[in-house]
Amino acid sequence: MSGDSEADTHSRTGEPVKLSEIAAEYHLREDAVSKIFAEFQGLGMVTLSEDSSALVRSSSPEEMQEAYEIRAVLEEIGGRAAARALRGNTSSLQREVDEMRTAFRDSDMDAFVEHDVLFHRSILQASQNKVLLRVWDSLAVDLRIRGAIEKVARDLPEVVESHQPIVEALEKGRGREAGLLLRNHIETILEFLKKSDPDSGFHRAFRNDLENAKDVQRAFFPQGDLSIPGLSCETFYKPAHSIGGDYYDFLPLQTDCWGIAIGDVCGKGIGAALLMASLHASLRAQAMHHHSDLSTLVADVNRLVHAASPEHLYASLFYSEYDAVTRVLRYVNAGHNAPMLLRWKENECKVFLLEATETPLGLVERSPFTSQALQLETGDVLLMYTDGITETENPERQLWGRERLETLLRTCRGYTPAQIVGRILDEVSAFANGGSQGDDMTLVVVGLKDKDGIT
């Protein structure tokens, strides 16, 4: 077989395809197409019929596993051999990775398969080892990738991004590293394939563990109605996956003083949730001890988070302490989206942005933090949020954005925090127009009551 076999990448399992139509689409002779599909039939991947059509069928799990085990060895050898030719010359590979990212975002699996095949075949071609390339082609990798992608769709983000370190290793001419990364990439897909059976013991155990993790994470968040003297509070939290990395908390401190926190761990899923748990525990442990300086408190939390997190994970945090007697809010903003303080005077709404002045937690072990203070007034509303709100996309890939949020808030005079949360969620949902949620979403809205308890 040759590179002409890419003609089949648009065929889907369970669908009959006319060989004459494929020949016409790709400007091939029908006898050449018949020969290609005869090889596919020999591999057990299609069934040819008398009316010159082929039924594409999915490989058995055993066949797919064997093919990927062979492929892993081939690509490790090819990556080592290709490093010299590709050193400083990986721009075409980088384009394929970028195209894969685009195809994944657009849910275009045909385009994804096309660029994935080109990426791996280009490396084998650069190795100039014709034997490797012939064996790779004989495995019908392009068709098998189509079958594999359908099974590991949930894990595609990891599959896509695992191409990037391969490019970087080849760019630097590191053949041994590139070969090992290629082998790991293929073996990772193989593991995903093994776990793709929804009725497998692995999936049953994973689902049980995930449900337990959801219960544990739910316990981190404040339970029941929030009763803070002089404040009216409303919250909303929805993870993009079963568990997430957003965080908020209300901490009862000394008499008439409350801590209010919101944070966002970079990333989603289990890894982000684990770091969120570390942040939750670290902040509570420090805040519950007597302290007079928020800067020192957050610096101590930062050191604990830094020690507990890998290099690629970090968390933004807005932490404030509210004195119910003086109505002063002291705060530190460590890389978080600027909360908005809304204050209505006559017919004008002033919006104060509590901008970030410090780096997120976990990036640098010892980083300076400074606190600021704000005098609150009756009728003020403080909105805190994570970027899952403002980075919601519509079908045209536009972001809802902070400007739309601010514009909406200016129309909420006299609204309770619960009503404000409802308005925001309605607007975000209408903007997304049925699109999927891309990130964890959290809202915390606090209103300052007057002496009669009215916000």
N, C-alpha and C positions, 0 to 999 in steps of 0.2 A: 504494500500500500504506500501511497505518497501523500503529500500535503493536500491533494485533491479531496481527501476524505473529509475535509471541512464542510463539504456539501451537506453532510447529515446533521450538522449541529442544530438545524432548525426542526428536526424531526422529534416528536415527543412520544414517550412510551405509550403504547396502546393505540396509536393512530396509524392507519394504513397510509402509505405514501406511494404515488405513482412514479416509477423510475423515469418515465418519459418527461414528467414535469420537472424532476430534478435535473435531468440532462438539459432541458431547455433553459432553466433558470441559471445554470452555471456554465452554459455553452460547452457541454461535453457530449461526446458520442454516447449513444445509449449502451453500446457494448462495454464501454469503459465503466459506466455507472453500474451495469449489471455485474461486472467483475468485482467492483468494490463491495457491492452488497452481498455477493457470493461469499466474500471473505467475512463479512459481518455474520452471515448465516453460519459459517464454519465456527465462529466464536460463540454462537448461540445467542446473538444479540438481535437478530431479525429473523422473520420467517418469510420466505419468498413464495408467492403464489403464481398460478398459471397465467393470470391476467397481467403479469409484469408489474405487480405492486408488491410492496414489502410491509409487513407489520412489525413495527419497532416494539420490542419487548424489553422489560427491565431485566438486567442481569440478576441472577440469584445472589443472595448475600455471600455465599461461598466464592462464587466467581469474582464478584467485585473485590472481596478481600484479597484473593490471590493476585488479581491484577494490580491492586494498589501496593501490595508487598513487593512485587517485582518492580513497579514503577519507582518506589522509594529508593531502591538500590541504584537503578539506572540514573536517577536524577542526582543522587549524591555524587556518583562518578562523573556525570556530565558537568555538574557545578564546579567541581575541582578543576576539571580540564578547561572549562570556559573562562576561568578567572583571568588568565593572562590576556586573552583576546578582548575581554570586556572591561579591563581596567581603564578607568577614565572615559568609558565609552558606553554608558548605560542609559543614555537619554531615551532610547526607544523602549527599553524595559520600563522606565519610569512612566512613560506615556501610557503603556498598557496598564500599569497599576492605577494611574489616575482614571483611565477609562473604566476599569473595573469598579472603582468607587462610584463613578457617575452612574454606571449601569445598576449598581446595587441600590443607590438612592432612588433611581427611576423605576425600580422593580422590573428591569428589562433583563431577564435571565438569558435570552438568546445572545444579547450583546455581551453579557458577563462571560458566558462560556467562550465566545469568540476570542475575547481578549485574554482570558485565562490560558486558553490553548496556545495563543501566539506568544505569551510570556514564556511558558515552559519550553515550547518548541524552539524558540529563539536561543535559549541557553544551550540546548542540546546541539543546535546547528553551530553555535560558536565554539563548541568543544571539538568540532571537526572530526568526530568519531562516528563514521557512517554506520557501524554496527549498532551502537547505542540508539541511533536515530531510527534504524530499521526495526529494532525490537520495540521501541517506544511506539512507533506507528502501528506495529502489528497488534499491540494491545488495544487498539481503537480508543486511545485515551480521550479523544474529543467527544466520542459518544458516551463513554463512561463518565466523563465530567458532567455531562448533561444529567445522567441518572443520579450521580452523586449529589449534585447541587440541589436537586429536588428533595433529597432526603435530609440534607443538612442546612436547609434554608434558615433555620433559627440561629445557627452558628455562623452565618455568612460574614457578619462584621469582623469576627476574629479571623476567618479565612482570608478575607480581603487584606487586612492589615498585616498578616503574617508574610505577605510578599515584600513589604517594604525593607525589612532588614536584609533580605536576600539581595535586593538591589544595592544596598549600601555596602555589603560585603564584597560584591562583585566590582563595584566602583573602585574600591580600594585594592582590588587584586588579591583578596584573601580567599584563596581557593578552598582550603580546608574548612574554613568557617562557612563559606557559601554552600559547600556540599552538605555539611551537617544541618544547616538551616533548611535546605531543600528537602532533605530526608525527614526532618522533624515536621515540616509543612505537610508532606504527603501522609506521614504516619498520624498526624493530628486529624486530618480528614478521615483517615481510616477509623480512628477511634470514634469520631462523630457518627460514621456510618454504622459502627457496631451498636451505638447507643440510640439509633434512630427508630428502632422498633418501639412504638408507644406501649406495647404490652410486655416489654422486657422487665426483668427484675430490677434492672438499673433504674428504669423510668419510674417504676412504682416506689422504689426507695427514695429516689430524688424528689418525687412529688410529696412524699411524706415529710422529708426533711425541709422542703420549701414551705410547707404549711406550718411546720413547727417554727421555722425562722420568721414567718409572718407574724405568728403569735408573739414571739419574743420581741420583735421590733415594735409591734403595736404597744407593748407595755412600756416602751421608752417614752411615748408621747403622753402629755397630760391627759388624765382620765377625768371624765365628768365635766360639770359646768365649772368655768373659771370664775372665781370670785375674788377680785382684787379691789380693795377700797378705792372708790373714786374713778374706776375704770370699767368700761364695757368692752369685752373682748370676743372676737370671733376668729376661728381658724378653719383652714381647709388644707388637706394633704392628699395627694394621689400619686403614687409611684408610677413610673412608666412601665415597669415590670412588676412582678409579684412583690418584690422588696426593693427599696431604693436607698439613695444617699442623701436625700433632703432631711432637714432636722429643724425642729423648733422646740422650745421648752419655756415653761414659766417656773421660776424657782422662788419659793418663800424663804426670804433671808431673815435678818433681824426684824424687830417690830416695825411695821409700817414701811417696809422696803421689800421690793420684788425684783428679781432678775428676769429679763425677757431676752430670749436668744432665738436666732434663726441662722441656719447654715446650709451649705451645699457642698457636698463632696464631688470632686470631678469624677465623671463616670457614672455608671448605673449598675444595678444588679448587686450580686452578693458581695463583691469586693468593696464597692462603695458603702454598702450597708454595714460591713464590718468596721470600716473606718468611722462611719457615723456613730456606731456604738462606742468606739473609743473616745470620740469627741464628747459625746453625751456624758460618759462616765468621768472623763477628765475635768470637764467644766463644772459638773456638780461637785466633785471632790474639792476643787479649789474654791468655788463660790460659797460653799457652806461654811468654810472657815472664816473667821473674822478677818476682814481686810479693809484697807482704806484707799487703796490705789488700784483702779481698774487696769492700768497699764501693766503693772507687775502681775496681776492675776492672769491676764491674757497671755503675757509672755511665758508664764509657767505652763499654761495650757498648751501653748505652741510647742514647748520642749517635749511635753508628754506625747502630743500627737506626732511630732517628728520622729520620736523614738519608736512609735508603734506602727508607722506607715512605711510602705516601700517608696522608692524615689519617685515613681510616676503618679502617686496619689497625694492629694492635698485637699484642703477644705477652706472655703470662705466662711467667715463668721461675723455676724453683727451681734454684739452682746451689749445689753444696756441694763442699768439698774434704776428703778423708779422709786423715788421717795414720796409716799402718799401725803406727807405733811407739807413739805415744801413745794411739791409738784415739779421737782427738778429731775430731769432725765440725764444721767451720765452714760456715755457710750464709747465703745471702740468699734470701728469698722475695719475688719481685716479682710480686705479684698472682696467684700460682698456687694451685691447690687444696692445702690443707694436707697434706703427707705425714704418715703415721702411723708413729710408732715404737712397736713392741710390746715390752713387757718383762714376762716372767712371773716372779713371785715366789711360791713355794709354790703355792697354789691360785688365785692372783689374777693377772689380766692387766691391767697398767697400759698405757694408750694415751696417748702424748704427741703432741699435734698441733703441727706446725711451721708455725704460722699465717703468712699473708702479712702483712707489715708495710709493704710498699712498693707503689707503683703498677706496673702492667705496663709493659713496655718499649715505647718508641715513641710514648707519649702526650704526654710533655713532654720537651723537649730536655734541660733540666738539672733533674734531680730527685735529691734526696738518697736514699742507700741506706745501710742499716745491716746489719751482719753479727752473727750470734749463734753460740754454740758449744755443743756437746753432747758429753758424755763417754759413749761407747758401752761396753756390757758384753757379755760372752760370752752368746750366746743371743738377743741383741736382733735384731729384724727391722724393717727400714725399708721401708715401702711408699710408692711414688710413683705417681701416676696422673693422667690427664687426665679432663675431665668427660664424655667420651664413655662412660666406665664408669658413673659415678653418675647420669647423665642418660638412661640407657637407659629407654625407655618400654614399659609393657605395653599390651595392647589397650584398657585402660580409661584410657589416657593418664596413668597414674601413673608417677612417677620411681622408679627403684630406690633412689637416694639414699645419702648418706654413712652414715646410721644403719645401714642394712642391711649396708653394707660393713664397718663397724666390728664389728657383731654377728657377722658371719661370721668376721672375723679373730680374734676372741677364742676361737674354737673350733679354731684352727690351731696349738695348742701342739705342738712337735715336728715340724712340717711343714717340709720343705725349701722354698726359694723357688719351685722348679719346681712343687711340689705346691700351694702357695698360689695361684700363677697359675692352675693348672688348676681349683681350687675356685672361684675368682672367676669365671672364664669360664663354668663350668658353671652357676653360680647366675644370672649375668646372662642367659645364653641361655634358661634355663628361665623367668625372669621376663618376657623379651620375648615368649616364646611364639610364635615364628615371625615377629615383626614385623621390619621392615627396620631396618638400622643407620642412625641419624640423624646420628652425628658420628664423627670419628676416635677411635680407642680405643688407649690406650697404658698399659702397666703396667711398672714397674721395681721388682723386689723384691730386697733385699739382706739377707743374713743374716750375722751375726758369728760366726765359728768360734771354737772353743776352741784350745788349743795343739796338740791332736791332729788338728785340721782338721775337727772335727765342729761343725755349725751348732747 
